[in-house]
Amino acid sequence: MEERLPVEIIDFEERYKPALEDISLPWLLEYDLLEPVDLEMLAEPHRFVADGGRVLLARCGEEIVGMVMVELQGEGQCELLKLGVREAYRGRGVGNALMEAALQAARDAGQKRVVLTSNHKLKAALSLYEKFGFEYTTYSDKWFQLSDIRMEREL
C-alpha cells in the first residue's frame, strides 16, 4: 500500500470547476458509465450548493485530486454523488478523507440518512462504501440508468 497523503478537504469554488470533469470523466469513461445527467451535474455544481448541499474537494498541495457531491433530498435524507479520486492518488487515503467529510457535512446539515447509487463494476468504491457502514438496499427509482446498486446508512 502506498503512503497516505496529507489531504485538505475544501468547499467548491468556481475556479475549481475544470477539476470536476478532470476527476470524474476518466472513471466514468473507463467503466462505460457516462450518461448525459453526469455531464449536467458536472457543468452545474452550484445547483447542489444552492439547495444547502455541498461539493467537497480533496486538495493535496495546490492540486485538486478528488471530489464528492452531497445533495440534500428532503425529509432528512441526502445522496452522495460523483465520489472520485484521480488515478495517481488512489489507494492513498483520499477517498477515506472525502467520505469522512461527506458524512460530516450530512450530519452538519441535519440529515438522518445518506444514500448513494453505484455500479457493480466499481469494486474499489463499493468496498469503501461498505467500510463506512453503507448497506445494500432495493433499488427501484433509478435516476442514473447505468447504476445498478443502491446503498444507504443511517447517521
RAFEN-V520470 format. One line per field, one symbol per residue. ss: DSSP state (2 for helix, 1 for strand, 0 for the rest). phi: phi as a letter, one per 20 degrees, with the letter a starting at -180 (. if undefined). psi: psi as a letter, one per 30 degrees, with the letter a starting at -180 (. if undefined). Layout:
ss->???
phi->???
psi->???
This chain:
ss->00000001111002222222222222222200000222222220022222000111111100111111111111001111111110222000022222222222222200001111110000222222222000111000000000001111110
phi->.fffefddecegcgfeggfgffeefgfffgeldfcgfffffffcfffffgenfcddceddmdeedabbdddfdnlmccceclfbcggfdfmcnffffffgffffffffemfdcdcbcbcgfegfffffffgenfcfcfccefeefeeccccbbed
psi->klkkkjkkkllklefgeffeeeeeeeeeeeghgkleeeeeeffhfffeeegfakjkkkkjbfkjfllkkjkkflhgklkkkhklkkefgkggfeeeeeeeeeeeeeefgglfkklllakffieeeeeeeeeggkkklkjeikekffkgkkllkl.
